[in-house]
Amino acid sequence: MNPVKVRNVEIGTGVPKICVPIVGVTKEEIIAEAKSFGEIPVDVVEWRVDWFEGVFDFAKVEDVLKDLREALGETPILFTFRTSKEGGEKAIEAGPYAELNKNAAKSGYVDLVDVEVFTGDDIVKDIVAAAHECGVKVVASNHDFDKTPAKEEIVSRLVKMQELGADIPKIAVMPTCRRDVLTLLSATEEMYTDYADRPIITMSMAGTGLISRLCGEVFGSALTFGAAKKASAPGQAAVNELNDMLQFLHANQGL
Ligand SMILES: O=C1C[C@@](O)(C(=O)O)C[C@@H](O)[C@@H]1O
């Protein structure tokens, strides 16, 4: 297992890292939210740029990124355009999607970019190469907001992300019953133990799946999303409580 180091944060060792999403619409909202993070335990900030009103004008995106970087100091920034196909706010064609992510990586303001693995293998490889050229890490992702695929399917998607060169494979799935949560955890354990040579991120969404956002240290998920103001997906707990739970589980691993 090779941890991924972004700024001063090591993803893949010890307590799962906490990522807090920003889902503001205007520049003012986005920067105000970033400035409010001073007191809370945040390892990584995700800017969900698909919520931003100026997302299709890169000059506006870069203008926000510059101020975000200033507001966040050394906290790593994960740049994410979540497409409407995978639960995000807006649709985008593959070409502009690739351009946006490559421009974000080139801007020098972001540390990680999220790339949806089902955008297409060639485009994913192209974004990965461009990001790596700028020293930016890639989180490959996949989301199913309706159901939980079979364990073998979850593992094979995570393996595919790894093969395409992503630094951190990630999958979020919706449980339709309690057993689905076990399927996600079992897939996580299998990927972590048998296939992964890098950190992975997994979660089962909504209240039923919340347990999966707490126990990553046991089953092998290296990072978990918590909410500061507004959650970006169902099942994200408040970040202070989330941190307490992670610390509790970590402190008692030696029992
Ligand atoms: O991929 C993810 C995970 C997520 O969907 C969640 O369930 O916490 C939240 C998104 O903002 C993020 O990009």
The ligand as an SDF file (V2000), in Angstrom:
LIG
                    3D

 13 13  0  0  0  0  0  0  0  0999 V2000
  -17.6450   11.2460   -4.6170 O   0  0  0  0  0  0  0  0  0  0  0  0
  -18.0030   11.8550   -3.6330 C   0  0  0  0  0  0  0  0  0  0  0  0
  -18.5730   11.1750   -2.4940 C   0  0  0  0  0  0  0  0  0  0  0  0
  -19.9410   11.6910   -2.1640 C   0  0  0  0  0  0  0  0  0  0  0  0
  -20.8380   11.3220   -3.1930 O   0  0  0  0  0  0  0  0  0  0  0  0
  -20.4330   11.0580   -0.8600 C   0  0  0  0  0  0  0  0  0  0  0  0
  -21.2790   10.1700   -0.9330 O   0  0  0  0  0  0  0  0  0  0  0  0
  -19.9590   11.4500    0.1970 O   0  0  0  0  0  0  0  0  0  0  0  0
  -19.8970   13.2020   -2.0400 C   0  0  0  0  0  0  0  0  0  0  0  0
  -19.3260   13.8960   -3.2610 C   0  0  0  0  0  0  0  0  0  0  0  0
  -19.2270   15.2820   -3.0340 O   0  0  0  0  0  0  0  0  0  0  0  0
  -17.9620   13.3330   -3.5770 C   0  0  0  0  0  0  0  0  0  0  0  0
  -17.5010   13.8620   -4.7860 O   0  0  0  0  0  0  0  0  0  0  0  0
  1  2  2  0
  2  3  1  0
  2 12  1  0
  3  4  1  0
  4  5  1  0
  4  6  1  0
  4  9  1  0
  6  7  2  0
  6  8  1  0
  9 10  1  0
 10 11  1  0
 10 12  1  0
 12 13  1  0
M  END
$$$$
